[in-house]
Amino acid sequence: GAAHVGLDEVPELAIESGLDTDALLALDSALDELATFDARKADVVKLRFFAGLEISEVAEALGVSVTTVKSDWTFSRAWLKTRLDGAELT
């Protein structure tokens, strides 16, 4: 049920989400880095942040428990905050 978003729409999405384009690109780069050591955690972030899925929906989509998604989400947010410290993520 997700809408298709073209690359030309990314700046508008960044504005709507409260992120500027540079911050969105920094987040994308950090997610790529996260995926190199734990792809599932990166998938959890993408499904929660970009697709707007609830914890239970992410668990169902990934075929893991709600507890696993909660743990991955908590870890990933802390990891991303540390990685993106200093970036303008308002």
Secondary structure, DSSP 4 states (H G I P E B T S, - for coil): -PPP--GGGHHHHHHHTT--HHHHHHHHHHHHHHHHH-HHHHHHHIIIIIS---HHHHHHHHTS-HHHHHHHHHHHHHHHHHHHTTS---
